[in-house]
Amino acid sequence: MAKLRFALVGTGNIAHQHVEAILACGQELVAVCNHNIEKAMLFLSSYSGREGVAPAALEETVFSSVAEMLDQVKPDVLYVTTPHLTHVDVACQAVMRGIHCIIEKPLDISLAKAQFLQEASERSGAIVSVISQSRFFKPTERIKQAIDDGKLGTPAFGVVNVLAWRDEAYYRSNTWRGTWAYEGGGVLVNQSVHELDLLCYFLGEVESVYGIWRNINHPYIEVDDTAQAIVTFKSGATATIIVSNSVNPAQDAYVHIVGSNGNTVGIKTHGGVEIEAGIKPSSFHAYNDVFTLEDEDTLKQYRQDDYAGITEKECPYYFFAKQVQEMVHAVQSKRDGIKVHLRNNIASAQGCMRIFQGIYLSQQLGRPVTVKEIIDHSMAELAKENQPKAAPAAAPKDAPKDEAPAAATATPSSAS
């Protein structure tokens, strides 16, 4: 495998898993960036002596400015693990320099900015991969292959169920959590994004969304802790969604797809376990909880074999490493003049964004919304953010509390 030089921006908890993924693939970590230079220094120093990791040195491998790091270090790939609000803003700095990117989920909180990144990527030729490690699970691959092979007939409908729990300590752990401006939403944007992504992976492009959201038992956050929706896809398939961070103790999470011939396939992604990225990883192994194309004994064997050889220590970053491997292959293939299709690029990563932004807009308007309306609304909000700021008017006393305000889209001067 080719050896690429990776730079990392954002040094929070999840960043450690991504560094392990980079090193597990035999790649190099040549620089890190955080707006807090001391945190960046401490982060890189924690890998001192590890093969493939550059020594921590101010203004050489440790930076507080993304632009300075990119210009000085000139990495092959920028790995973005900053808060949601900043993803596209940071990635654009790399893409405009022709530097490839891997971006943590979700791609961003603004569809409009996501589309601008796609245009910039196409102009520069930079490859952009959006983290979606669930697409690399063997149970996921099994479902996708069955759909592609026509074993379900035509996918008719899907079901997404995420019944999770997050306590107050979780939301207090970072100031950006539970806010519209910085996180862009709640359970839809953060905890359920992988299941929503898998739904789009299996059923294709979204056509319309009809949904509602609520904050049931987390009064100290601004955003949704529960949401429900009906989604229609361009293929004609439909899906029902119920996701929540209000179920204590947490219960199951799964994605099921039913075909026109009655066959059903599904993946159980979580099983009543609590996960805090980079802090408390899950020991749960996703598996095909329903797969009517095979008998029970075969399914049991799949469950036994799917994680064979993967240690508990490796499990938190193993599928991140699969995505890093895909990026390394894509970059090398591009150098050789070969085009490679990523499992989750900028275009496909917008599927789950269209669902969660569609639910917020649907509640605001009180009706189903089309993808065009969702995108147009995002474009309008971005244009509004880029206008000169006037003194804010006082909110009316009877303003509804359950409507999502527009997400902030300010461009940060450095990574968070």
C-alpha positions as CSV (number, residue, x, y, z in Angstrom):
1,M,0.0,0.0,0.0
2,A,1.2,3.5,-0.8
3,K,2.3,5.6,2.1
4,L,0.6,9.0,2.4
5,R,1.3,12.0,4.6
6,F,-1.8,12.9,6.8
7,A,-2.4,16.1,8.7
8,L,-5.1,16.2,11.3
9,V,-7.3,19.2,12.3
10,G,-9.3,18.9,15.5
11,T,-7.8,17.0,18.5
12,G,-10.9,16.0,20.5
13,N,-11.8,12.6,21.8
14,I,-12.7,11.0,18.4
15,A,-9.5,12.2,16.8
16,H,-7.5,9.5,18.7
17,Q,-9.4,6.7,17.0
18,H,-8.7,8.3,13.6
19,V,-5.0,8.6,14.4
20,E,-5.0,4.9,15.3
21,A,-6.7,4.2,12.0
22,I,-4.1,6.1,10.0
23,L,-1.2,4.3,11.8
24,A,-2.9,0.9,11.4
25,C,-2.8,1.4,7.7
26,G,0.9,2.1,7.7
27,Q,0.4,5.8,6.9
28,E,2.1,8.9,8.4
29,L,0.8,11.6,10.7
30,V,2.9,14.6,9.9
31,A,1.1,17.5,11.6
32,V,-1.9,18.4,13.8
33,C,-3.9,21.6,14.3
34,N,-6.1,23.0,17.0
35,H,-7.1,26.6,17.7
36,N,-5.7,25.9,21.2
37,I,-2.0,25.3,20.5
38,E,-1.4,23.7,23.9
39,K,-4.0,21.1,23.2
40,A,-2.5,20.4,19.8
41,M,0.9,20.0,21.3
42,L,-0.3,17.7,24.1
43,F,-2.2,15.6,21.5
44,L,0.7,15.0,19.2
45,S,3.1,14.5,22.1
46,S,0.9,11.6,23.3
47,Y,2.0,9.6,20.3
48,S,5.7,10.3,20.8
49,G,7.8,7.5,19.6
50,R,5.1,5.8,17.6
51,E,6.2,4.7,14.2
52,G,4.9,7.1,11.5
53,V,4.2,10.0,13.8
54,A,6.2,13.2,13.5
55,P,7.7,14.7,16.6
56,A,5.7,17.5,18.3
57,A,7.4,20.8,17.4
58,L,5.7,24.3,17.3
59,E,5.3,25.7,13.8
60,E,6.8,22.6,12.3
61,T,4.3,19.9,13.1
62,V,1.9,21.6,15.6
63,F,-0.2,24.5,14.4
64,S,-3.2,26.8,15.4
65,S,-3.9,27.8,11.8
66,V,-5.2,25.4,9.2
67,A,-3.9,27.5,6.3
68,E,-0.4,27.8,7.8
69,M,-0.2,24.0,8.4
70,L,-1.3,23.2,4.9
71,D,1.1,25.7,3.3
72,Q,4.1,24.7,5.4
73,V,3.6,20.9,5.7
74,K,1.8,20.2,2.4
75,P,0.2,16.9,3.4
76,D,-1.4,14.5,0.9
77,V,-4.6,14.2,3.0
78,L,-6.2,16.5,5.6
79,Y,-8.3,14.6,8.2
80,V,-11.0,16.9,9.6
81,T,-12.4,16.0,13.1
82,T,-13.6,19.5,14.2
83,P,-17.2,20.3,15.4
84,H,-19.9,19.9,12.7
85,L,-20.2,23.7,12.0
86,T,-16.7,23.9,10.7
87,H,-16.3,20.8,8.6
88,V,-16.8,22.4,5.1
89,D,-15.0,25.6,6.1
90,V,-11.9,23.7,7.1
91,A,-12.1,21.2,4.2
92,C,-12.4,23.9,1.6
93,Q,-9.0,25.3,2.7
94,A,-7.5,22.0,1.7
95,V,-9.5,21.3,-1.4
96,M,-8.7,24.7,-2.9
97,R,-5.0,23.7,-2.5
98,G,-5.6,20.4,-4.2
99,I,-5.2,18.5,-1.0
100,H,-7.5,15.4,-0.4
101,C,-9.8,15.2,2.6
102,I,-11.4,12.8,5.0
103,I,-14.2,14.5,7.0
104,E,-15.9,13.2,10.1
105,K,-19.6,12.8,10.0
106,P,-21.8,14.6,9.3
107,L,-20.4,16.4,6.2
108,D,-21.6,19.7,7.7
109,I,-24.8,21.2,9.1
110,S,-25.4,23.3,5.9
111,L,-26.4,21.6,2.7
112,A,-25.6,24.8,0.8
113,K,-22.0,24.7,2.0
114,A,-21.8,21.0,1.2
115,Q,-22.7,21.7,-2.4
116,F,-20.1,24.5,-2.6
117,L,-17.5,22.0,-1.3
118,Q,-18.5,19.5,-4.0
119,E,-18.0,22.2,-6.7
120,A,-14.6,23.1,-5.3
121,S,-13.6,19.5,-5.2
122,E,-14.6,19.0,-8.8
123,R,-12.6,22.0,-9.9
124,S,-9.4,21.1,-8.0
125,G,-9.6,17.4,-8.4
126,A,-9.2,16.8,-4.7
127,I,-10.8,13.6,-3.4
128,V,-13.2,14.0,-0.4
129,S,-14.4,11.1,1.7
130,V,-16.9,11.5,4.5
131,I,-16.6,9.1,7.4
132,S,-19.3,6.4,7.3
133,Q,-17.6,3.4,8.9
134,S,-21.0,1.6,9.0
135,R,-20.9,1.2,5.2
136,F,-17.8,-1.0,5.7
137,F,-19.4,-3.4,8.1
138,K,-19.8,-6.9,6.7
139,P,-23.5,-7.1,7.5
140,T,-23.9,-3.8,5.6
141,E,-22.0,-5.2,2.6
142,R,-24.2,-8.3,2.7
143,I,-27.4,-6.2,2.6
144,K,-26.1,-3.9,-0.2
145,Q,-25.0,-6.9,-2.3
146,A,-28.4,-8.5,-1.9
147,I,-30.2,-5.3,-3.0
148,D,-27.9,-4.8,-6.0
149,D,-28.3,-8.5,-7.0
150,G,-32.1,-8.0,-7.0
151,K,-32.7,-10.5,-4.3
152,L,-35.4,-8.3,-2.7
153,G,-37.1,-7.6,-6.0
154,T,-37.4,-3.8,-5.7
155,P,-36.7,-2.3,-2.2
156,A,-40.2,-1.2,-1.1
157,F,-39.7,0.3,2.3
158,G,-37.3,0.8,5.2
159,V,-37.4,1.2,8.9
160,V,-34.9,3.1,11.1
161,N,-35.1,2.7,14.8
162,V,-32.6,4.3,17.2
163,L,-33.6,4.3,20.9
164,A,-30.7,5.7,22.8
165,W,-29.9,7.7,25.9
166,R,-27.6,10.7,26.6
167,D,-27.4,12.3,30.1
168,E,-26.7,15.8,31.1
169,A,-23.0,15.1,31.7
170,Y,-22.6,14.2,28.0
171,Y,-24.1,17.4,26.8
172,R,-22.0,19.4,29.3
173,S,-18.8,17.8,28.1
174,N,-18.4,20.2,25.2
175,T,-19.9,23.7,24.8
176,W,-20.9,23.0,21.2
177,R,-23.1,20.0,22.1
178,G,-26.8,20.4,22.1
179,T,-26.8,23.8,20.2
180,W,-28.3,24.7,16.9
181,A,-25.4,27.1,16.0
182,Y,-22.6,24.6,16.4
183,E,-23.9,21.1,16.4
184,G,-26.7,21.8,13.9
185,G,-29.2,19.6,15.7
186,G,-29.4,16.8,18.2
187,V,-30.1,13.1,18.0
188,L,-30.8,13.4,14.3
189,V,-27.5,15.0,13.5
190,N,-25.2,13.2,15.9
191,Q,-26.4,9.9,17.3
192,S,-28.6,8.7,14.4
193,V,-26.5,9.9,11.4
194,H,-25.0,6.5,10.7
195,E,-28.4,4.8,10.6
196,L,-29.8,7.6,8.3
197,D,-26.8,7.2,6.1
198,L,-27.3,3.5,5.8
199,L,-30.9,4.1,4.9
200,C,-29.8,6.3,2.0
201,Y,-27.1,3.8,1.0
202,F,-29.7,1.1,0.6
203,L,-32.6,3.1,-0.8
204,G,-30.9,5.8,-2.9
205,E,-31.7,9.5,-3.3
206,V,-34.3,11.2,-1.0
207,E,-37.3,12.9,-2.7
208,S,-39.3,14.3,0.2
209,V,-39.5,14.3,4.0
210,Y,-42.4,14.7,6.4
211,G,-41.3,14.8,10.1
212,I,-41.5,16.2,13.5
213,W,-39.0,16.6,16.4
214,R,-39.3,17.1,20.2
215,N,-37.2,17.7,23.2
216,I,-38.8,15.3,25.7
217,N,-36.4,15.2,28.7
218,H,-33.3,17.3,28.0
219,P,-34.4,20.8,28.9
220,Y,-30.8,22.0,29.2
221,I,-30.2,21.7,25.4
222,E,-31.7,23.6,22.5
223,V,-32.1,20.8,20.1
224,D,-34.0,17.6,19.4
225,D,-33.7,14.6,21.6
226,T,-36.5,12.7,19.7
227,A,-37.7,12.8,16.1
228,Q,-40.1,10.8,13.8
229,A,-40.5,11.0,10.0
230,I,-41.7,9.5,6.8
231,V,-39.2,9.7,3.9
232,T,-40.0,9.1,0.2
233,F,-37.1,8.1,-2.1
234,K,-36.8,8.8,-5.8
235,S,-36.9,5.1,-6.4
236,G,-40.5,5.0,-5.0
237,A,-39.4,3.4,-1.8
238,T,-40.5,4.9,1.5
239,A,-39.2,4.7,5.1
240,T,-40.3,5.4,8.6
241,I,-37.9,6.8,11.2
242,I,-38.0,7.0,14.9
243,V,-34.9,8.2,16.8
244,S,-34.4,9.3,20.3
245,N,-31.9,10.1,23.0
246,S,-34.7,10.0,25.6
247,V,-34.9,6.2,26.3
248,N,-33.2,5.3,29.6
249,P,-31.8,2.7,29.6
250,A,-30.9,2.7,25.9
251,Q,-32.5,0.0,23.7
252,D,-31.8,-1.2,20.2
253,A,-30.9,0.5,17.0
254,Y,-31.4,-1.0,13.6
255,V,-32.1,-0.4,9.9
256,H,-34.4,-2.9,8.0
257,I,-35.3,-3.0,4.3
258,V,-38.3,-4.9,2.9
259,G,-38.4,-5.8,-0.7
260,S,-41.3,-6.1,-3.2
261,N,-41.0,-9.9,-3.0
262,G,-41.4,-9.8,0.7
263,N,-37.8,-10.6,1.6
264,T,-36.4,-8.6,4.5
265,V,-32.8,-7.7,5.3
266,G,-31.5,-5.7,8.2
267,I,-28.6,-4.7,10.4
268,K,-28.7,-4.2,14.2
269,T,-26.2,-1.4,14.7
270,H,-26.4,-1.1,18.5
271,G,-28.0,-3.1,21.2
272,G,-28.8,-1.0,24.3
273,V,-25.2,0.1,24.9
274,E,-24.0,3.6,25.6
275,I,-21.2,5.0,23.3
276,E,-19.2,8.1,23.8
277,A,-16.9,8.6,20.8
278,G,-13.3,8.4,21.9
279,I,-14.3,8.0,25.6
280,K,-16.5,4.9,26.0
281,P,-16.4,2.8,22.8
282,S,-19.0,0.2,22.2
283,S,-18.2,-3.5,22.6
284,F,-21.3,-4.3,20.5
285,H,-20.7,-5.9,17.1
286,A,-23.2,-5.0,14.4
287,Y,-24.9,-8.0,12.8
288,N,-27.7,-9.0,10.5
289,D,-30.6,-9.3,12.9
290,V,-32.9,-10.2,10.1
291,F,-31.9,-11.6,6.7
292,T,-34.7,-13.8,5.3
293,L,-32.5,-14.8,2.3
294,E,-30.5,-17.1,4.6
295,D,-31.3,-19.7,7.3
296,E,-30.7,-19.2,11.0
297,D,-27.6,-21.3,11.1
298,T,-26.0,-19.3,8.3
299,L,-26.7,-16.1,10.1
300,K,-25.2,-17.4,13.3
301,Q,-22.0,-18.3,11.3
302,Y,-21.9,-14.8,9.8
303,R,-22.1,-13.3,13.2
304,Q,-19.2,-15.5,14.4
305,D,-17.1,-14.9,11.4
306,D,-17.7,-11.2,10.7
307,Y,-15.4,-10.0,13.5
308,A,-12.9,-12.9,13.5
309,G,-9.4,-11.6,14.1
310,I,-10.5,-8.2,15.2
311,T,-9.4,-7.5,18.8
312,E,-11.4,-5.5,21.3
313,K,-8.6,-2.9,21.2
314,E,-8.8,-2.6,17.4
315,C,-12.6,-2.6,17.1
316,P,-13.1,1.1,17.9
317,Y,-11.0,2.2,14.9
318,Y,-10.9,-0.9,12.7
319,F,-13.6,0.3,10.3
320,F,-12.2,3.8,10.2
321,A,-9.0,2.1,9.0
322,K,-11.0,0.4,6.2
323,Q,-12.1,3.9,5.1
324,V,-8.5,5.2,5.3
325,Q,-7.4,2.3,3.2
326,E,-10.0,3.2,0.6
327,M,-8.7,6.8,0.5
328,V,-5.1,5.6,0.1
329,H,-6.2,3.4,-2.8
330,A,-8.2,6.2,-4.3
331,V,-5.3,8.7,-4.2
332,Q,-2.8,6.2,-5.6
333,S,-5.3,5.2,-8.4
334,K,-5.8,8.9,-9.2
335,R,-2.1,9.3,-9.6
336,D,-2.1,6.4,-12.0
337,G,-5.0,7.8,-14.0
338,I,-7.6,5.4,-12.6
339,K,-10.9,6.6,-11.3
340,V,-12.1,5.1,-8.0
341,H,-15.6,5.3,-6.6
342,L,-15.7,6.0,-2.8
343,R,-18.4,4.4,-0.7
344,N,-19.2,7.8,0.7
345,N,-18.3,10.9,-1.2
346,I,-19.6,14.5,-0.9
347,A,-22.7,13.7,-3.1
348,S,-23.8,10.6,-1.2
349,A,-23.0,12.1,2.3
350,Q,-25.7,14.7,1.6
351,G,-28.4,12.0,1.8
352,C,-28.6,11.9,5.6
353,M,-28.3,15.7,5.7
354,R,-31.3,16.0,3.5
355,I,-33.3,13.9,5.9
356,F,-32.4,15.6,9.1
357,Q,-32.6,19.1,7.6
358,G,-35.8,18.1,6.0
359,I,-37.3,17.0,9.3
360,Y,-36.4,20.4,10.9
361,L,-37.9,22.3,7.9
362,S,-41.0,20.0,7.8
363,Q,-41.8,20.8,11.4
364,Q,-41.3,24.5,10.8
365,L,-43.7,24.5,7.8
366,G,-46.1,21.9,9.2
367,R,-46.1,19.8,6.0
368,P,-44.0,17.5,3.8
369,V,-41.0,19.1,2.1
370,T,-39.2,18.2,-1.1
371,V,-35.5,18.0,-1.6
372,K,-35.6,21.1,-3.7
373,E,-37.3,23.0,-0.8
374,I,-34.7,21.7,1.6
375,I,-31.8,22.8,-0.5
376,D,-33.4,26.2,-1.4
377,H,-34.0,26.8,2.3
378,S,-30.3,26.0,3.1
379,M,-29.1,28.3,0.3
380,A,-31.3,31.1,1.6
381,E,-30.0,30.7,5.2
382,L,-26.4,30.8,4.0
383,A,-27.1,33.9,2.0
384,K,-28.7,35.5,5.1
385,E,-25.7,34.6,7.2
386,N,-23.4,36.3,4.6
387,Q,-25.3,39.5,4.7
388,P,-24.1,42.4,7.0
389,K,-25.4,41.8,10.5
390,A,-28.1,44.2,11.8
391,A,-29.0,44.6,15.5
392,P,-31.1,41.5,16.4
393,A,-34.8,42.1,17.0
394,A,-36.3,40.9,20.3
395,A,-38.0,37.5,19.9
396,P,-41.8,37.7,20.4
397,K,-42.9,36.3,23.7
398,D,-45.2,33.8,22.1
399,A,-42.6,32.4,19.7
400,P,-42.8,28.6,19.4
401,K,-40.0,26.9,21.3
402,D,-39.8,23.8,19.2
403,E,-38.8,25.3,15.9
404,A,-35.1,25.1,14.9
405,P,-33.5,28.4,14.3
406,A,-31.2,28.7,11.3
407,A,-27.8,27.1,11.8
408,A,-24.8,29.5,12.1
409,T,-22.5,29.3,9.1
410,A,-19.6,31.5,10.1
411,T,-16.2,30.5,8.8
412,P,-13.7,30.0,11.6
413,S,-10.1,31.3,11.2
414,S,-8.8,28.1,12.7
415,A,-9.9,24.7,13.6
416,S,-11.8,23.8,16.8
